[in-house]
């Protein structure tokens, strides 16, 4: 008897929680974290002749006919995409922080998706200085020849 009462109370409580969750309005947040903001400005300052895009969905970078293949990348986002002025992608940059610790396999799989489509992927742990960014992208950052 006590078990049945407990089960009914638990069911009512779960229904209320689901109802409250459904009524929750989404809140606003900044599109870039503080480290991502710093990295954005570093990239922009180091690469003035290139276009720096932030938080680009893999769906904007990759295509596939098969829904199953699209599902492998549909929810993924690149931290930064560097383009020339015609918006040809010249590099995808991932900024790794502590959240990437122990995720080497997942990061390699993400990189493989992008590299398989012909993109150059640079993965940096922490924010590199201006000279490092320039040298990593030197052949791509100057005016067209």
C-alpha positions as CSV (number, residue, x, y, z in Angstrom):
1,X,0.0,0.0,0.0
2,X,2.8,2.4,1.0
3,X,4.6,1.6,-2.2
4,X,1.5,2.4,-4.3
5,X,1.1,5.8,-2.6
6,X,4.8,6.5,-3.1
7,X,4.6,5.6,-6.8
8,X,1.6,7.9,-7.3
9,X,3.3,10.8,-5.6
10,X,6.4,10.3,-7.7
11,X,4.4,10.2,-10.9
12,X,2.6,13.5,-9.9
13,X,5.9,15.1,-9.0
14,X,7.5,14.1,-12.3
15,X,4.5,15.4,-14.3
16,X,4.8,18.8,-12.5
17,X,8.5,19.0,-13.2
18,X,8.0,18.2,-16.9
19,X,5.2,20.9,-17.0
20,X,7.5,23.5,-15.4
21,X,10.3,22.6,-17.7
22,X,8.0,23.1,-20.7
23,X,7.1,26.6,-19.5
24,X,10.7,27.7,-19.0
25,X,11.6,30.6,-21.3
26,X,15.1,30.5,-22.7
27,X,17.5,33.1,-21.4
28,X,20.0,35.2,-23.3
29,X,23.7,34.6,-23.2
30,X,26.8,35.9,-25.0
31,X,27.7,34.0,-28.1
32,X,31.4,33.8,-27.1
33,X,32.9,33.0,-23.8
34,X,35.6,35.4,-22.4
35,X,38.5,33.3,-23.8
36,X,36.7,33.0,-27.1
37,X,36.3,36.8,-27.2
38,X,40.0,37.2,-26.6
39,X,40.8,34.7,-29.3
40,X,38.5,36.4,-31.8
41,X,40.2,39.7,-31.3
42,X,43.6,38.0,-31.5
43,X,42.7,36.4,-34.8
44,X,41.2,39.6,-36.2
45,X,44.3,41.6,-35.2
46,X,46.7,39.0,-36.6
47,X,44.9,38.4,-39.8
48,X,43.5,41.8,-41.0
49,X,43.2,40.7,-44.6
50,X,41.1,37.7,-43.8
51,X,37.6,37.2,-42.5
52,X,37.2,35.8,-39.0
53,X,33.9,34.0,-38.3
54,X,33.0,32.6,-34.8
55,X,30.8,29.7,-33.8
56,X,30.2,28.3,-37.3
57,X,28.0,25.3,-37.5
58,X,29.5,22.2,-39.3
59,X,26.3,22.3,-41.4
60,X,27.6,25.5,-42.9
61,X,30.9,23.9,-43.7
62,X,29.9,20.3,-44.7
63,X,27.3,18.7,-46.8
64,X,26.1,15.2,-47.4
65,X,23.2,13.6,-49.2
66,X,22.6,10.9,-46.6
67,X,20.7,12.0,-43.5
68,X,22.8,9.5,-41.5
69,X,26.0,11.2,-42.5
70,X,24.5,14.6,-41.9
71,X,23.6,13.5,-38.4
72,X,27.3,12.9,-37.7
73,X,28.0,16.6,-37.9
74,X,24.6,18.4,-37.6
75,X,25.0,19.5,-34.0
76,X,28.7,20.4,-34.1
77,X,30.2,23.9,-34.2
78,X,33.6,25.2,-35.1
79,X,35.1,27.8,-32.8
80,X,36.5,29.9,-35.6
81,X,36.6,29.8,-39.3
82,X,39.1,31.9,-41.2
83,X,38.1,32.9,-44.8
84,X,39.5,34.9,-47.6
85,X,37.5,37.9,-48.8
86,X,35.6,35.6,-51.2
87,X,34.6,33.5,-48.2
88,X,36.6,30.5,-49.2
89,X,37.6,28.7,-46.0
90,X,41.3,28.8,-45.4
91,X,41.4,27.3,-41.9
92,X,39.2,26.1,-39.1
93,X,40.6,27.0,-35.6
94,X,39.6,25.1,-32.5
95,X,40.5,26.7,-29.1
96,X,41.0,23.9,-26.6
97,X,40.6,24.5,-22.9
98,X,40.2,22.2,-19.9
99,X,36.9,20.9,-21.2
100,X,38.9,19.1,-23.9
101,X,40.9,17.1,-21.4
102,X,40.3,13.4,-22.0
103,X,38.5,14.1,-25.2
104,X,41.3,13.5,-27.6
105,X,39.3,10.8,-29.5
106,X,36.3,13.1,-30.0
107,X,38.5,16.0,-31.0
108,X,40.3,13.8,-33.6
109,X,36.9,12.6,-35.0
110,X,35.8,16.2,-35.4
111,X,39.0,17.2,-37.1
112,X,38.8,14.1,-39.4
113,X,35.3,15.3,-40.5
114,X,36.7,18.7,-41.5
115,X,40.0,17.4,-42.9
116,X,38.1,14.8,-44.9
117,X,36.3,17.7,-46.6
118,X,39.6,19.4,-47.4
119,X,39.8,21.9,-44.6
120,X,42.9,22.8,-42.7
121,X,42.3,22.5,-38.9
122,X,44.4,24.2,-36.3
123,X,43.9,23.3,-32.7
124,X,45.4,25.5,-30.0
125,X,45.6,25.0,-26.3
126,X,45.3,28.5,-25.0
127,X,45.5,31.7,-26.9
128,X,48.6,32.1,-29.0
129,X,50.4,35.4,-29.4
130,X,50.1,37.5,-32.6
131,X,53.3,36.2,-34.1
132,X,52.3,32.6,-33.6
133,X,48.9,33.2,-35.3
134,X,50.6,35.1,-38.2
135,X,53.2,32.4,-38.7
136,X,50.7,29.6,-38.6
137,X,48.6,31.3,-41.3
138,X,51.4,33.2,-43.0
139,X,50.9,31.8,-46.5
140,X,47.2,32.6,-46.2
141,X,47.1,36.0,-44.5
142,X,48.7,38.3,-47.2
143,X,46.9,39.9,-50.1
144,X,46.3,37.6,-53.1
145,X,49.2,37.3,-55.5
